[in-house]
């Protein structure tokens, strides 16, 4: 039973609403996928750059190399699961070649029955796929999930971690507490979560003698429950939630950094810029044709001032704005401006992380740049936000999973807007 307000009367009544899930079988989609002209390119590791120093695909990462499943079936499908909430406006259809709508349900259904019930048909198909399925053509296909993608609320919902950033242990990569999270500048191996630790924590919570004890353990571990996807041969929650650069960088780090930078450049006896001037220059900037759709929205004073204010730009707008700023403001900012130097460090991080390929010898450099950036930010502004903390894990995640741009949610969220 669910309480629902009637549109005409405005009255709230208890109503029986059937919980249901629309499921598009993964196996049926694979039948169509194998006929795609690029199918061989995305499944055959030998078609990628043979240079093992170039991290340009999941097959170059340590997870692929250490996986018994992928050693046995190197051409197995590598499936990324993506979860998000959205408002559909038209009929739902698959419009992107390698993005498939697998399941659809009302958000209240997840609240009523739990995400594991909703995930069950997906899990069943993935189990069949791990064992191998024979298509109508006679071809036998193997595959499994290699990652869960989405914003932090979405991935934490599926994987059983605490949702939101208010828990004592909010990071799904490590057991850092709130105090350390706001100051850490380099990853600490002794704090990293492990699959064995995760399983032990879930078991301890399940064996709790009371609801109160279970809640205490949940807060202590940063975990709400176990994840049904752990039933798969190849999937482990710890390690399968790869960095989500769109939410961490574009909507997190860049938004905060650019806002603070603007506030700094607008202050003092001789401000370097005004918002009126900046908006005018941004509007008249000579963008490439492909960049026109991501031109920044009008930046208002209320967007910049105040600790809780936020630049009202979507992810692609925020990324393009950040990359355009050096071209516009660079000639006007003194070379020794520490705020400007800190901003440029973040831009360097973004360029390395968003590159479709990164060399192994660049990973240590990325770690050093991240440490410089996070240390400098704390000196100039304030303590770090959770999305800045996630940066310390990026170098290791690159080595384990290949280029992080492969797991970017931008194309998947764009697919939502097409539906």
C-alpha positions as CSV (number, residue, x, y, z in Angstrom):
1,X,0.0,0.0,0.0
2,X,1.3,3.5,-0.9
3,X,0.0,6.9,0.0
4,X,-0.7,9.0,-3.0
5,X,-2.2,12.5,-3.6
6,X,-5.0,12.7,-6.1
7,X,-4.5,15.5,-8.6
8,X,-8.0,16.8,-8.8
9,X,-9.0,16.8,-5.1
10,X,-5.5,17.2,-3.5
11,X,-6.5,14.6,-0.9
12,X,-4.0,12.0,0.2
13,X,-5.3,8.4,0.2
14,X,-3.9,5.0,0.8
15,X,-3.9,3.2,-2.6
16,X,-2.8,-0.3,-3.7
17,X,-0.2,0.2,-6.4
18,X,1.3,-2.9,-8.1
19,X,5.1,-3.0,-8.0
20,X,6.5,-4.1,-11.3
21,X,9.7,-4.1,-13.3
22,X,10.0,-3.8,-17.0
23,X,12.9,-6.1,-18.1
24,X,14.5,-6.3,-21.4
25,X,16.5,-9.6,-21.4
26,X,20.2,-9.2,-21.8
27,X,20.4,-12.4,-23.7
28,X,17.9,-11.2,-26.3
29,X,19.9,-8.0,-26.7
30,X,23.1,-10.0,-27.3
31,X,21.4,-11.9,-30.2
32,X,21.1,-8.5,-31.9
33,X,24.5,-7.3,-30.7
34,X,26.5,-10.0,-32.5
35,X,25.2,-8.8,-35.8
36,X,26.7,-5.3,-35.3
37,X,29.6,-4.6,-37.7
38,X,31.8,-3.5,-34.7
39,X,31.1,-6.5,-32.6
40,X,34.6,-8.0,-33.2
41,X,36.3,-4.7,-32.3
42,X,34.8,-4.6,-28.8
43,X,35.2,-8.2,-27.9
44,X,38.6,-9.2,-29.3
45,X,41.5,-8.0,-27.1
46,X,44.0,-8.6,-29.8
47,X,42.5,-5.8,-31.9
48,X,43.5,-3.2,-29.2
49,X,46.9,-1.5,-29.2
50,X,49.3,-4.3,-28.4
51,X,51.5,-2.0,-26.4
52,X,50.9,-3.1,-22.8
53,X,52.3,0.2,-21.5
54,X,49.2,2.0,-23.0
55,X,46.1,1.7,-20.6
56,X,43.4,2.2,-23.3
57,X,41.0,-0.7,-22.4
58,X,39.8,-2.9,-19.6
59,X,41.9,-5.7,-21.1
60,X,45.1,-3.8,-20.2
61,X,44.2,-3.4,-16.5
62,X,45.2,-5.7,-13.7
63,X,41.6,-6.9,-13.0
64,X,41.4,-8.4,-16.5
65,X,44.8,-10.0,-16.3
66,X,44.2,-11.5,-12.8
67,X,40.7,-12.8,-13.6
68,X,40.5,-16.6,-14.0
69,X,37.3,-16.1,-16.0
70,X,38.8,-13.8,-18.6
71,X,41.9,-15.9,-18.8
72,X,39.7,-18.8,-19.8
73,X,37.4,-16.6,-22.0
74,X,39.4,-13.6,-23.2
75,X,36.7,-12.6,-25.7
76,X,33.9,-12.7,-23.2
77,X,31.6,-9.8,-23.2
78,X,32.5,-7.1,-20.6
79,X,29.3,-5.6,-19.4
80,X,29.0,-2.3,-17.5
81,X,25.8,-1.9,-15.4
82,X,24.5,1.6,-15.1
83,X,21.9,2.8,-12.6
84,X,20.2,6.2,-12.4
85,X,16.8,7.8,-11.9
86,X,15.2,9.8,-14.7
87,X,11.9,11.1,-15.9
88,X,10.8,9.5,-19.2
89,X,8.8,11.7,-21.6
90,X,8.3,9.5,-24.7
91,X,8.3,5.8,-25.5
92,X,11.5,4.1,-24.2
93,X,13.8,2.8,-27.0
94,X,17.4,1.8,-27.4
95,X,19.0,4.4,-29.6
96,X,22.7,4.0,-28.9
97,X,24.6,1.1,-30.5
98,X,26.2,-0.4,-27.3
99,X,23.9,1.1,-24.6
100,X,20.8,-1.0,-23.8
101,X,17.9,-0.3,-21.5
102,X,17.8,-3.5,-19.4
103,X,15.3,-2.7,-16.7
104,X,12.9,0.0,-15.8
105,X,10.8,0.5,-12.7
106,X,9.2,3.1,-10.5
107,X,11.6,4.5,-7.8
108,X,9.0,3.7,-5.2
109,X,9.2,0.0,-6.2
110,X,12.8,-0.1,-5.1
111,X,11.8,1.5,-1.8
112,X,9.0,-1.1,-1.3
113,X,10.8,-4.3,-2.3
114,X,14.5,-3.5,-2.4
115,X,17.0,-3.2,-5.2
116,X,18.0,-6.9,-5.0
117,X,14.5,-8.0,-6.0
118,X,14.6,-5.6,-9.0
119,X,18.1,-6.8,-9.9
120,X,17.1,-10.5,-9.8
121,X,16.3,-11.0,-13.5
122,X,19.5,-9.2,-14.5
123,X,21.5,-11.4,-12.1
124,X,19.9,-14.6,-13.5
125,X,20.8,-13.6,-17.1
126,X,24.4,-12.7,-16.1
127,X,24.8,-16.1,-14.4
128,X,23.7,-17.9,-17.6
129,X,26.1,-15.7,-19.5
130,X,29.0,-16.6,-17.3
131,X,28.3,-20.3,-18.0
132,X,28.0,-19.6,-21.7
133,X,24.9,-19.3,-23.9
134,X,24.3,-20.8,-27.3
135,X,22.7,-18.3,-29.7
136,X,20.4,-19.2,-32.5
137,X,23.3,-19.0,-34.9
138,X,25.1,-21.7,-32.9
139,X,27.7,-19.3,-31.5
140,X,28.5,-19.7,-27.8
141,X,29.0,-16.4,-26.0
142,X,30.3,-15.8,-22.5
143,X,30.3,-12.6,-20.5
144,X,29.9,-11.0,-17.1
145,X,29.7,-7.6,-15.5
146,X,32.9,-5.7,-14.9
147,X,31.6,-2.6,-13.3
148,X,28.6,-0.8,-11.7
149,X,28.4,2.8,-12.9
150,X,26.3,5.8,-11.9
151,X,26.3,8.6,-9.4
152,X,27.2,7.9,-5.8
153,X,23.6,7.4,-4.7
154,X,23.0,4.9,-7.5
155,X,26.1,2.8,-7.1
156,X,25.8,2.8,-3.3
157,X,22.2,1.7,-3.6
158,X,23.1,-1.3,-5.8
159,X,26.3,-2.3,-4.0
160,X,24.9,-1.9,-0.4
161,X,27.1,1.0,0.8
162,X,25.8,3.9,2.9
163,X,24.0,6.3,0.6
164,X,24.9,10.0,0.8
165,X,28.0,11.7,2.3
166,X,26.8,11.9,6.0
167,X,28.0,8.4,7.1
168,X,31.3,8.1,9.0
169,X,32.8,5.9,6.2
170,X,31.4,7.3,2.9
171,X,34.1,6.1,0.5
172,X,33.4,2.9,-1.3
173,X,37.2,2.5,-2.0
174,X,38.6,2.8,1.5
175,X,37.7,2.9,5.2
176,X,38.7,6.6,5.6
177,X,36.7,8.4,8.3
178,X,35.2,11.9,7.9
179,X,38.2,13.7,9.4
180,X,40.7,12.0,7.2
181,X,38.5,12.2,4.1
182,X,38.6,16.0,4.2
183,X,42.4,16.2,4.5
184,X,43.9,13.1,2.7
185,X,46.1,13.9,-0.3
186,X,47.4,10.4,-1.2
187,X,45.9,7.0,-1.1
188,X,46.8,4.8,1.9
189,X,46.9,1.1,1.1
190,X,46.3,0.1,4.7
191,X,42.8,1.8,4.5
192,X,41.7,0.2,1.3
193,X,38.6,-1.9,1.4
194,X,39.0,-5.6,0.5
195,X,36.5,-8.2,-0.6
196,X,37.3,-10.4,2.4
197,X,36.7,-7.4,4.8
198,X,33.4,-6.5,3.0
199,X,32.1,-10.1,3.3
200,X,33.1,-10.2,7.0
201,X,31.3,-6.9,7.6
202,X,28.1,-8.1,5.9
203,X,28.2,-11.3,7.8
204,X,28.6,-9.5,11.1
205,X,25.7,-7.2,10.3
206,X,23.5,-10.2,9.3
207,X,24.3,-11.9,12.6
208,X,23.5,-8.8,14.7
209,X,21.3,-9.5,17.7
210,X,19.1,-6.5,17.3
211,X,18.1,-3.8,14.8
212,X,20.0,-1.2,16.9
213,X,23.2,-3.3,16.8
214,X,22.8,-3.7,13.1
215,X,22.5,0.1,12.6
216,X,25.6,0.6,14.8
217,X,27.6,-1.8,12.6
218,X,26.2,-0.2,9.5
219,X,27.4,3.2,10.6
220,X,30.8,1.8,11.6
221,X,31.4,0.0,8.3
222,X,29.7,2.4,5.9
223,X,27.7,-0.6,4.6
224,X,24.0,-1.2,4.7
225,X,23.8,-4.7,3.3
226,X,25.4,-7.2,0.9
227,X,25.1,-7.0,-2.8
228,X,23.4,-9.7,-4.9
229,X,25.8,-9.2,-7.7
230,X,28.5,-10.8,-5.5
231,X,26.9,-14.1,-6.5
232,X,28.5,-13.9,-9.9
233,X,31.8,-15.7,-10.5
234,X,33.7,-12.6,-11.8
235,X,32.1,-9.8,-9.9
236,X,33.2,-8.4,-6.5
237,X,31.7,-5.2,-5.2
238,X,35.1,-4.1,-3.9
239,X,36.9,-3.1,-7.1
240,X,33.9,-3.1,-9.4
241,X,32.7,0.4,-8.6
242,X,35.1,2.3,-10.8
243,X,35.7,6.0,-10.6
244,X,32.9,8.1,-12.1
245,X,34.7,11.1,-13.6
246,X,31.6,13.0,-14.8
247,X,30.2,13.3,-11.3
248,X,33.5,13.5,-9.4
249,X,35.3,16.0,-11.7
250,X,32.7,18.0,-13.8
251,X,29.9,18.2,-11.2
252,X,32.1,18.1,-8.2
253,X,35.8,19.3,-8.2
254,X,35.5,21.7,-11.2
255,X,32.3,23.3,-10.0
256,X,33.8,24.1,-6.6
257,X,37.2,25.1,-8.0
258,X,35.9,27.4,-10.7
259,X,33.5,29.1,-8.3
260,X,36.3,29.8,-5.8
261,X,38.6,31.0,-8.6
262,X,36.0,33.5,-9.9
263,X,35.4,34.8,-6.4
264,X,39.1,35.3,-5.9
265,X,39.6,37.1,-9.3
266,X,36.6,39.4,-8.6
267,X,37.9,40.5,-5.2
268,X,40.6,43.0,-4.1
269,X,41.3,46.6,-5.0
270,X,41.9,45.8,-8.6
271,X,39.7,42.9,-9.7
272,X,41.0,41.0,-12.6
273,X,37.5,40.3,-14.0
274,X,33.8,41.0,-13.5
275,X,31.0,38.6,-14.3
276,X,29.4,41.0,-16.8
277,X,32.7,41.0,-18.7
278,X,33.2,37.2,-18.4
279,X,29.7,36.4,-19.6
280,X,30.1,38.7,-22.6
281,X,33.5,37.1,-23.5
282,X,32.1,33.6,-23.1
283,X,29.1,34.4,-25.3
284,X,31.3,35.8,-28.1
285,X,34.0,33.1,-27.8
286,X,34.9,31.3,-31.1
287,X,33.8,27.8,-30.2
288,X,34.3,24.8,-32.4
289,X,31.1,23.5,-34.1
290,X,31.0,20.5,-31.7
291,X,31.4,22.8,-28.7
292,X,28.5,25.2,-29.4
293,X,25.9,22.9,-27.7
294,X,27.9,23.0,-24.5
295,X,28.3,26.8,-24.2
296,X,28.0,27.9,-20.6
297,X,24.8,29.3,-19.2
298,X,24.8,32.8,-17.7
299,X,26.9,33.0,-14.6
300,X,25.2,35.2,-11.9
301,X,26.7,36.7,-8.8
302,X,24.5,34.5,-6.6
303,X,26.2,31.4,-8.3
304,X,29.6,32.5,-7.1
305,X,29.1,34.0,-3.6
306,X,28.6,31.9,-0.5
307,X,30.0,28.6,0.6
308,X,26.9,26.7,-0.5
309,X,26.4,28.4,-3.8
310,X,26.8,26.5,-7.1
311,X,27.5,27.3,-10.7
312,X,24.4,26.3,-12.6
313,X,26.0,24.4,-15.5
314,X,25.4,20.8,-16.6
315,X,28.3,18.4,-16.8
316,X,29.3,19.1,-20.4
317,X,29.0,22.9,-19.9
318,X,31.1,22.7,-16.7
319,X,33.9,20.8,-18.5
320,X,34.0,23.1,-21.4
321,X,33.9,26.2,-19.2
322,X,36.9,25.0,-17.3
323,X,38.8,24.2,-20.4
324,X,38.0,27.6,-21.9
325,X,38.9,29.7,-18.9
326,X,42.7,29.4,-19.4
327,X,42.3,30.8,-22.9
328,X,40.2,33.7,-21.7
329,X,41.7,34.6,-18.4
330,X,45.3,33.4,-18.8
331,X,46.6,36.6,-20.3
332,X,45.2,38.6,-17.4
333,X,46.2,36.6,-14.4
334,X,49.7,37.1,-12.8
335,X,52.0,34.1,-13.2
336,X,52.6,33.8,-9.5
337,X,48.9,33.7,-8.5
338,X,48.5,30.6,-6.3
339,X,44.8,30.3,-6.9
340,X,45.4,30.2,-10.6
341,X,48.2,27.7,-10.2
342,X,45.9,25.4,-8.2
343,X,43.2,25.7,-10.8
344,X,45.7,24.7,-13.6
345,X,46.7,21.6,-11.6
346,X,43.1,20.5,-11.6
347,X,42.9,21.1,-15.4
348,X,46.1,18.9,-15.8
349,X,44.4,16.2,-13.8
350,X,41.3,16.4,-15.9
351,X,43.3,16.1,-19.1
352,X,45.2,13.0,-17.9
353,X,42.1,11.3,-16.5
354,X,39.9,12.1,-19.6
355,X,42.5,10.9,-22.0
356,X,41.3,7.7,-23.9
357,X,44.8,6.3,-23.3
358,X,47.3,6.9,-20.6
359,X,50.8,5.3,-20.3
360,X,51.8,3.4,-17.2
361,X,54.8,5.6,-16.5
362,X,52.4,8.6,-16.2
363,X,50.5,7.1,-13.3
364,X,53.1,8.2,-10.7
365,X,53.1,11.7,-12.2
366,X,49.3,11.8,-11.8
367,X,49.6,10.8,-8.2
368,X,52.0,13.6,-7.6
369,X,49.9,16.2,-9.4
370,X,46.8,15.1,-7.4
371,X,48.7,15.4,-4.1
372,X,49.9,18.9,-5.1
373,X,46.4,20.0,-6.1
374,X,44.7,18.7,-2.9
375,X,47.4,20.1,-0.6
376,X,47.2,23.5,-2.3
377,X,43.4,23.6,-2.3
378,X,43.3,23.1,1.5
379,X,45.8,25.9,2.1
380,X,43.9,28.3,-0.2
381,X,40.3,27.5,0.5
382,X,39.0,24.9,3.0
383,X,38.8,21.2,3.7
384,X,38.2,18.9,0.8
385,X,34.8,17.7,-0.4
386,X,34.2,13.9,-0.8
387,X,34.4,14.1,-4.6
388,X,37.9,15.6,-4.2
389,X,38.9,12.7,-1.9
390,X,38.0,10.2,-4.7
391,X,40.8,11.6,-6.7
392,X,43.4,9.9,-4.5
393,X,42.2,6.5,-5.8
394,X,42.3,7.4,-9.5
395,X,45.9,6.3,-10.2
396,X,45.3,2.8,-8.8
397,X,41.9,2.6,-10.5
398,X,43.6,3.4,-13.8
399,X,46.1,0.6,-13.4
400,X,43.3,-1.9,-12.5
401,X,40.7,-0.9,-15.1
402,X,42.4,1.0,-17.9
403,X,41.4,4.5,-19.1
404,X,38.7,5.9,-16.7
405,X,37.0,7.6,-19.6
406,X,35.7,4.1,-20.5
407,X,33.4,4.3,-17.5
408,X,32.2,7.8,-17.9
409,X,28.4,8.2,-17.4
410,X,28.0,11.1,-19.8
411,X,27.0,9.0,-22.8
412,X,24.6,7.0,-20.6
413,X,23.0,10.1,-19.1
414,X,22.7,11.5,-22.6
415,X,20.9,8.3,-23.6
416,X,18.3,9.1,-20.9
417,X,17.6,12.4,-22.6
418,X,17.0,10.6,-25.9
419,X,14.3,8.4,-24.3
